Amino acid sequence: MKSKKCLTLADVKIIASGCENEALRQNWAVTIAIVDDGGHLMWLQRMDGAPLTSMDIATGKAHTSAMGRRASKAYEDMVISGRIAVLSMPGNLTFLEGGEPVVVDGEAVGAVGISGVKSTEDAEIARAGISVFLESLKQ
C-alpha cells in the first residue's frame, strides 16, 4: 500500500496566512480557497471588499487545479488556443488563471484558488501562499 502526504488544517492556515499577507501587501481584496488533493474545500476566506462572486470562482479555480494537478491557467490556455473541446470535460472545472497546485516532494497534496483581482494577480497571491508553506517545511 502506498502512503501519501496530505494537508492538515495547520498547513492550510499557513498557506492562507501567506496568501492574505500578500494580498494585504498589494492592497488587493480577494477570496482565498484551499482544497485537498481531491478538490474538497478545506478553507474559504473572503477578505473585506472582495466581490461576492469571488467565493465561487476561487473555489472553482482551486478545485480545477487539484483535479488536474496543474495550474488552472493550463486549461484557460487550451481554450484560448482554440481547443474548445476542453470545455466539455467533466468535473465542473473553472477555466481561469488563479488556481495553483500545492506540490510537496513531487506529490500534489492540494491546491489554492484566488479570485478578486486580475487573474495574473490571483495566481501571484496563490503562489505566494504556497511559497510560505513550502518554506515552513524546510524549518
N, CA, C and O of each residue as an XYZ file, in Angstrom:
556
protein
N       0.821     -1.183      0.000
C       0.000      0.000      0.000
C       0.863      1.244      0.000
O       1.929      1.274      0.615
N       0.406      2.249     -0.680
C       1.146      3.499     -0.772
C       0.728      4.435      0.358
O      -0.455      4.559      0.675
N       1.699      5.078      0.945
C       1.417      6.149      1.905
C       1.481      7.463      1.152
O       2.312      7.626      0.258
N       0.616      8.400      1.501
C       0.643      9.679      0.803
C       0.585     10.830      1.790
O       0.041     10.718      2.889
N       1.156     11.918      1.363
C       1.121     13.140      2.155
C      -0.254     13.779      1.987
O      -0.897     13.640      0.946
N      -0.691     14.482      3.028
C      -1.944     15.222      2.910
C      -1.854     16.503      3.732
O      -1.130     16.577      4.725
N      -2.598     17.492      3.302
C      -2.627     18.767      4.017
C      -3.378     18.616      5.334
O      -4.395     17.927      5.409
N      -2.867     19.264      6.358
C      -3.566     19.353      7.631
C      -4.153     20.756      7.753
O      -3.830     21.646      6.966
N      -5.001     20.936      8.729
C      -5.552     22.271      8.963
C      -4.439     23.262      9.286
O      -4.496     24.416      8.859
N      -3.437     22.829     10.028
C      -2.306     23.716     10.344
C      -1.586     24.140      9.064
O      -1.193     25.299      8.931
N      -1.409     23.207      8.120
C      -0.786     23.535      6.840
C      -1.613     24.572      6.090
O      -1.084     25.553      5.567
N      -2.909     24.336      6.049
C      -3.823     25.212      5.328
C      -3.792     26.626      5.921
O      -3.849     27.610      5.183
N      -3.704     26.725      7.232
C      -3.638     28.039      7.877
C      -2.365     28.789      7.485
O      -2.384     30.011      7.334
N      -1.264     28.060      7.321
C      -0.013     28.694      6.887
C      -0.163     29.225      5.462
O       0.240     30.350      5.167
N      -0.737     28.420      4.594
C      -0.951     28.844      3.208
C      -1.877     30.058      3.167
O      -1.585     31.045      2.493
N      -2.979     29.981      3.881
C      -3.957     31.077      3.885
C      -3.334     32.363      4.402
O      -3.567     33.437      3.848
N      -2.549     32.257      5.455
C      -1.888     33.429      6.010
C      -0.929     34.042      4.999
O      -0.873     35.264      4.858
N      -0.175     33.206      4.297
C       0.734     33.706      3.272
C      -0.003     34.403      2.149
O       0.439     35.441      1.657
N      -1.128     33.833      1.743
C      -1.963     34.462      0.708
C      -2.522     35.798      1.193
O      -2.463     36.806      0.489
N      -3.062     35.783      2.400
C      -3.645     37.005      2.950
C      -2.590     38.099      3.079
O      -2.852     39.251      2.733
N      -1.415     37.759      3.566
C      -0.356     38.758      3.724
C       0.043     39.371      2.389
O       0.263     40.579      2.298
N       0.135     38.543      1.355
C       0.480     39.062      0.027
C      -0.629     39.958     -0.508
O      -0.355     41.014     -1.078
N      -1.877     39.545     -0.327
C      -2.998     40.354     -0.790
C      -3.042     41.699     -0.056
O      -3.287     42.737     -0.672
N      -2.810     41.678      1.239
C      -2.801     42.922      2.006
C      -1.634     43.817      1.585
O      -1.777     45.035      1.478
N      -0.489     43.198      1.351
C       0.686     43.961      0.927
C       0.411     44.684     -0.397
O       0.864     45.808     -0.609
N      -0.329     44.026     -1.269
C      -0.659     44.600     -2.578
C      -1.934     45.453     -2.545
O      -2.279     46.109     -3.528
N      -2.626     45.433     -1.397
C      -3.901     46.140     -1.247
C      -4.964     45.586     -2.208
O      -5.704     46.336     -2.846
N      -5.014     44.251     -2.289
C      -5.971     43.564     -3.140
C      -6.991     42.822     -2.280
O      -6.614     42.064     -1.386
N      -8.265     43.033     -2.541
C      -9.347     42.348     -1.828
C      -9.726     41.089     -2.614
O     -10.260     41.171     -3.721
N      -9.445     39.940     -2.028
C      -9.658     38.672     -2.737
C     -10.320     37.644     -1.825
O     -10.436     37.824     -0.613
N     -10.742     36.571     -2.461
C     -11.178     35.383     -1.734
C     -10.109     34.317     -1.907
O      -9.563     34.132     -2.995
N      -9.819     33.617     -0.813
C      -8.823     32.558     -0.773
C      -9.553     31.238     -0.549
O     -10.281     31.080      0.431
N      -9.355     30.298     -1.459
C      -9.926     28.957     -1.306
C      -8.784     27.946     -1.342
O      -7.910     28.018     -2.206
N      -8.795     27.014     -0.409
C      -7.779     25.969     -0.366
C      -8.499     24.626     -0.283
O      -9.405     24.434      0.528
N      -8.068     23.699     -1.148
C      -8.698     22.382     -1.204
C      -7.651     21.292     -0.989
O      -6.451     21.530     -1.129
N      -8.120     20.102     -0.648
C      -7.226     18.949     -0.505
C      -6.958     18.352     -1.879
O      -7.379     18.916     -2.889
N      -6.270     17.228     -1.932
C      -5.884     16.639     -3.209
C      -7.067     16.101     -4.009
O      -6.926     15.811     -5.197
N      -8.214     15.966     -3.382
C      -9.425     15.544     -4.085
C     -10.304     16.703     -4.505
O     -11.400     16.504     -5.029
N      -9.819     17.923     -4.272
C     -10.577     19.107     -4.658
C     -11.636     19.523     -3.654
O     -12.490     20.353     -3.966
N     -11.594     18.953     -2.439
C     -12.596     19.251     -1.421
C     -12.151     20.448     -0.584
O     -11.001     20.528     -0.151
N     -13.063     21.359     -0.370
C     -12.768     22.617      0.307
C     -12.333     22.400      1.751
O     -12.999     21.710      2.523
N     -11.192     23.010      2.097
C     -10.691     22.990      3.472
C     -10.694     24.396      4.078
O     -10.740     24.546      5.299
N     -10.644     25.431      3.219
C     -10.566     26.810      3.702
C     -11.216     27.733      2.686
O     -10.981     27.614      1.484
N     -12.036     28.655      3.179
C     -12.612     29.692      2.326
C     -12.638     30.977      3.127
O     -13.214     31.037      4.213
N     -12.005     32.010      2.578
C     -11.887     33.287      3.273
C     -12.101     34.419      2.272
O     -11.324     34.582      1.332
N     -13.152     35.193      2.481
C     -13.401     36.364      1.625
C     -12.976     37.605      2.392
O     -13.552     37.939      3.428
N     -11.972     38.275      1.875
C     -11.463     39.480      2.519
C     -12.464     40.621      2.334
O     -13.262     40.614      1.397
N     -12.413     41.580      3.220
C     -13.289     42.746      3.124
C     -13.136     43.394      1.750
O     -12.025     43.673      1.300
N     -14.261     43.625      1.099
C     -14.254     44.286     -0.199
C     -14.146     43.353     -1.387
O     -14.296     43.798     -2.525
N     -13.892     42.074     -1.162
C     -13.813     41.130     -2.288
C     -15.218     40.894     -2.845
O     -16.183     40.822     -2.084
N     -15.333     40.773     -4.165
C     -16.649     40.549     -4.765
C     -17.292     39.259     -4.263
O     -16.596     38.283     -3.981
N     -18.602     39.256     -4.152
C     -19.313     38.052     -3.712
C     -19.073     36.880     -4.661
O     -18.954     35.739     -4.214
N     -19.001     37.147     -5.954
C     -18.796     36.076     -6.925
C     -17.414     35.428     -6.769
O     -17.193     34.305     -7.223
N     -16.501     36.137     -6.132
C     -15.143     35.604     -5.998
C     -15.105     34.341     -5.139
O     -14.164     33.556     -5.251
N     -16.096     34.132     -4.294
C     -16.113     32.919     -3.464
C     -16.260     31.676     -4.335
O     -15.511     30.712     -4.176
N     -17.217     31.695     -5.247
C     -17.427     30.551     -6.132
C     -16.278     30.396     -7.121
O     -15.862     29.279     -7.426
N     -15.768     31.518     -7.622
C     -14.693     31.459     -8.614
C     -13.412     30.922     -7.987
O     -12.758     30.058     -8.571
N     -13.043     31.417     -6.812
C     -11.822     30.939     -6.140
C     -11.924     29.450     -5.839
O     -10.967     28.703     -6.039
N     -13.079     29.026     -5.361
C     -13.283     27.609     -5.063
C     -13.161     26.774     -6.333
O     -12.553     25.704     -6.322
N     -13.734     27.263     -7.418
C     -13.649     26.559     -8.695
C     -12.226     26.462     -9.215
O     -11.820     25.423     -9.733
N     -11.467     27.544     -9.077
C     -10.065     27.528     -9.515
C      -9.259     26.517     -8.707
O      -8.466     25.762     -9.270
N      -9.459     26.500     -7.390
C      -8.735     25.553     -6.536
C      -9.109     24.118     -6.895
O      -8.233     23.264     -7.029
N     -10.385     23.854     -7.049
C     -10.870     22.519     -7.405
C     -10.259     22.061     -8.734
O      -9.789     20.929     -8.853
N     -10.273     22.948     -9.721
C      -9.733     22.635    -11.041
C      -8.253     22.295    -10.961
O      -7.797     21.325    -11.565
N      -7.507     23.098    -10.211
C      -6.076     22.870    -10.075
C      -5.784     21.553     -9.359
O      -4.865     20.827     -9.741
N      -6.552     21.249     -8.338
C      -6.350     19.994     -7.602
C      -6.674     18.786     -8.472
O      -5.929     17.806     -8.472
N      -7.757     18.846     -9.200
C      -8.167     17.706    -10.008
C      -7.222     17.469    -11.176
O      -6.987     16.324    -11.564
N      -6.681     18.538    -11.736
C      -5.773     18.407    -12.869
C      -4.313     18.308    -12.478
O      -3.452     18.026    -13.312
N      -4.038     18.543    -11.191
C      -2.655     18.512    -10.692
C      -1.755     19.499    -11.441
O      -0.569     19.246    -11.652
N      -2.353     20.632    -11.838
C      -1.632     21.682    -12.555
C      -2.338     23.014    -12.342
O      -3.463     23.057    -11.842
N      -1.680     24.085    -12.719
C      -2.289     25.412    -12.598
C      -3.540     25.485    -13.479
O      -3.558     24.942    -14.584
N      -4.565     26.147    -12.994
C      -5.800     26.274    -13.774
C      -5.567     27.048    -15.070
O      -6.345     26.929    -16.017
N      -4.502     27.836    -15.109
C      -4.167     28.571    -16.332
C      -3.925     27.630    -17.503
O      -4.159     28.013    -18.650
N      -3.465     26.415    -17.249
C      -3.239     25.444    -18.332
C      -4.527     25.206    -19.111
O      -4.496     25.073    -20.335
N      -5.643     25.152    -18.421
C      -6.931     24.941    -19.082
C      -7.384     26.208    -19.802
O      -7.912     26.144    -20.913
N      -7.176     27.355    -19.166
C      -7.501     28.624    -19.820
C      -6.723     28.743    -21.127
O      -7.281     29.143    -22.148
N      -5.435     28.397    -21.099
C      -4.591     28.470    -22.293
C      -5.100     27.549    -23.394
O      -5.045     27.900    -24.573
N      -5.595     26.368    -23.016
C      -6.143     25.449    -24.018
C      -7.335     26.077    -24.734
O      -7.450     25.993    -25.957
N      -8.216     26.705    -23.966
C      -9.402     27.331    -24.547
C      -8.991     28.499    -25.442
O      -9.494     28.648    -26.555
N      -8.076     29.323    -24.943
C      -7.624     30.487    -25.714
C      -6.976     30.052    -27.029
O      -7.128     30.721    -28.051
N      -6.256     28.934    -26.997
C      -5.575     28.467    -28.212
C      -6.526     27.794    -29.193
O      -6.111     27.375    -30.274
N      -7.798     27.689    -28.824
C      -8.792     27.148    -29.736
C      -9.215     25.723    -29.454
O     -10.054     25.170    -30.165
N      -8.654     25.135    -28.444
C      -9.035     23.749    -28.108
C     -10.295     23.782    -27.238
O     -10.251     23.480    -26.045
N     -11.405     24.150    -27.853
C     -12.643     24.342    -27.095
C     -13.274     23.039    -26.627
O     -14.168     23.055    -25.781
N     -12.824     21.917    -27.163
C     -13.342     20.625    -26.700
C     -13.084     20.444    -25.210
O     -13.801     19.704    -24.537
N     -12.059     21.120    -24.693
C     -11.747     21.019    -23.260
C     -12.920     21.516    -22.405
O     -13.053     21.127    -21.245
N     -13.760     22.368    -22.976
C     -14.920     22.880    -22.232
C     -15.929     21.785    -21.912
O     -16.782     21.963    -21.041
N     -15.840     20.652    -22.608
C     -16.778     19.551    -22.356
C     -16.258     18.578    -21.305
O     -16.900     17.567    -21.021
N     -15.093     18.880    -20.724
C     -14.536     17.984    -19.706
C     -15.473     17.898    -18.504
O     -16.072     18.901    -18.115
N     -15.605     16.711    -17.913
C     -16.453     16.583    -16.728
C     -15.766     17.157    -15.494
O     -14.564     17.423    -15.514
N     -16.508     17.342    -14.451
C     -15.919     17.712    -13.170
C     -16.142     19.139    -12.739
O     -15.534     19.585    -11.766
N     -17.009     19.885    -13.443
C     -17.325     21.248    -13.023
C     -16.053     22.078    -12.849
O     -15.833     22.667    -11.790
N     -15.216     22.122    -13.892
C     -13.940     22.819    -13.849
C     -14.101     24.297    -14.172
O     -15.051     24.700    -14.844
N     -13.160     25.097    -13.682
C     -13.153     26.538    -13.913
C     -11.915     26.868    -14.735
O     -10.789     26.662    -14.282
N     -12.123     27.378    -15.938
C     -11.042     27.585    -16.900
C     -10.487     29.003    -16.826
O     -10.482     29.731    -17.819
N     -10.022     29.385    -15.648
C      -9.461     30.721    -15.419
C      -8.176     30.604    -14.626
O      -8.057     29.740    -13.757
N      -7.213     31.465    -14.916
C      -5.966     31.510    -14.154
C      -6.252     31.930    -12.718
O      -7.168     32.709    -12.456
N      -5.450     31.402    -11.790
C      -5.609     31.760    -10.384
C      -5.701     30.561     -9.465
O      -5.790     30.715     -8.247
N      -5.681     29.366    -10.037
C      -5.618     28.133     -9.251
C      -4.233     27.543     -9.392
O      -3.737     27.380    -10.507
N      -3.596     27.217     -8.264
C      -2.234     26.697     -8.273
C      -2.158     25.446     -7.396
O      -2.678     25.440     -6.280
N      -1.513     24.386     -7.896
C      -1.389     23.175     -7.087
C      -0.369     23.354     -5.967
O       0.594     24.109     -6.103
N      -0.590     22.657     -4.868
C       0.379     22.587     -3.777
C       1.101     21.256     -3.953
O       0.500     20.192     -3.809
N       2.389     21.323     -4.264
C       3.172     20.124     -4.556
C       4.285     19.989     -3.521
O       5.103     20.893     -3.346
N       4.301     18.844     -2.839
C       5.317     18.553     -1.825
C       6.042     17.280     -2.242
O       5.418     16.234     -2.423
N       7.339     17.371     -2.392
C       8.159     16.226     -2.805
C       7.610     15.559     -4.066
O       7.572     14.333     -4.167
N       7.187     16.383     -5.024
C       6.690     15.875     -6.288
C       5.271     15.353     -6.268
O       4.779     14.858     -7.282
N       4.608     15.453     -5.137
C       3.249     14.927     -4.986
C       2.269     16.073     -4.752
O       2.458     16.882     -3.844
N       1.220     16.139     -5.576
C       0.185     17.160     -5.400
C      -0.648     16.809     -4.174
O      -1.243     15.733     -4.106
N      -0.688     17.713     -3.213
C      -1.410     17.460     -1.959
C      -2.642     18.349     -1.807
O      -3.392     18.214     -0.840
N      -2.846     19.248     -2.749
C      -3.977     20.152     -2.687
C      -3.782     21.285     -3.668
O      -2.933     21.211     -4.556
N      -4.570     22.336     -3.507
C      -4.463     23.484     -4.408
C      -5.050     24.721     -3.740
O      -5.844     24.644     -2.803
N      -4.625     25.855     -4.265
C      -5.105     27.155     -3.804
C      -5.768     27.853     -4.978
O      -5.249     27.835     -6.094
N      -6.908     28.464     -4.728
C      -7.588     29.279     -5.732
C      -7.826     30.661     -5.168
O      -8.257     30.817     -4.025
N      -7.544     31.653     -5.973
C      -7.736     33.045     -5.565
C      -8.597     33.729     -6.609
O      -8.467     33.460     -7.803
N      -9.473     34.611     -6.162
C     -10.281     35.410     -7.077
C     -10.557     36.765     -6.443
O     -10.725     36.885     -5.230
N     -10.599     37.775     -7.291
C     -10.956     39.114     -6.812
C     -10.223     40.231     -7.536
O     -10.686     41.371     -7.556
N      -9.071     39.906     -8.134
C      -8.327     40.894     -8.908
C      -8.050     40.281    -10.284
O      -8.699     39.303    -10.654
N      -7.110     40.828    -11.042
C      -6.770     40.240    -12.341
C      -6.293     38.800    -12.120
O      -5.684     38.492    -11.096
N      -6.571     37.938    -13.070
C      -6.208     36.529    -12.925
C      -4.717     36.336    -12.689
O      -4.325     35.462    -11.915
N      -3.887     37.131    -13.338
C      -2.438     37.018    -13.125
C      -2.083     37.373    -11.686
O      -1.180     36.780    -11.096
N      -2.796     38.339    -11.129
C      -2.575     38.741     -9.739
C      -3.116     37.694     -8.772
O      -2.519     37.441     -7.725
N      -4.241     37.091     -9.122
C      -4.787     35.990     -8.319
C      -3.742     34.877     -8.197
O      -3.487     34.371     -7.104
N      -3.145     34.507     -9.325
C      -2.144     33.442     -9.333
C      -0.918     33.844     -8.511
O      -0.326     33.013     -7.824
N      -0.548     35.106     -8.584
C       0.593     35.605     -7.816
C       0.359     35.419     -6.314
O       1.262     35.012     -5.583
N      -0.838     35.715     -5.871
C      -1.184     35.555     -4.450
C      -1.147     34.077     -4.061
O      -0.605     33.717     -3.016
N      -1.726     33.225     -4.908
C      -1.732     31.784     -4.616
C      -0.308     31.258     -4.494
O       0.006     30.521     -3.559
N       0.551     31.633     -5.432
C       1.940     31.167     -5.393
C       2.670     31.688     -4.161
O       3.518     30.992     -3.601
N       2.348     32.905     -3.738
C       2.986     33.458     -2.534
C       2.612     32.645     -1.303
O       3.479     32.343     -0.483
N       1.354     32.289     -1.158
C       0.917     31.479     -0.018
C       1.545     30.102     -0.023
O       1.954     29.591      1.019
N       1.621     29.505     -1.200
C       2.237     28.180     -1.324
C       3.722     28.265     -0.979
O       4.260     27.379     -0.316
N       4.370     29.314     -1.421
C       5.797     29.503     -1.141
C       6.067     29.604      0.354
O       7.028     29.019      0.854
N       5.227     30.342      1.068
C       5.373     30.458      2.528
C       5.251     29.071      3.164
O       6.020     28.723      4.060
N       4.294     28.296      2.700
C       4.094     26.944      3.236
C       5.309     26.056      2.965
O       5.803     25.383      3.870
N       5.783     26.054      1.736
C       6.932     25.215      1.397
C       8.177     25.619      2.191
O       8.973     24.763      2.578
N       8.343     26.908      2.430
C       9.468     27.374      3.256
C       9.326     26.867      4.686
O      10.320     26.532      5.330
N       8.085     26.810      5.189
C       7.864     26.339      6.559
C       8.242     24.869      6.713
O       8.597     24.437      7.810
N       8.173     24.102      5.643
C       8.525     22.687      5.686
C      10.034     22.477      5.836
O      10.483     21.436      6.314
N      10.799     23.474      5.424
C      12.259     23.382      5.478
C      12.808     23.636      6.883
O      13.963     23.333      7.181
N      11.955     24.197      7.733
C      12.416     24.564      9.087
C      12.254     23.431     10.072
O      12.594     23.580     11.246
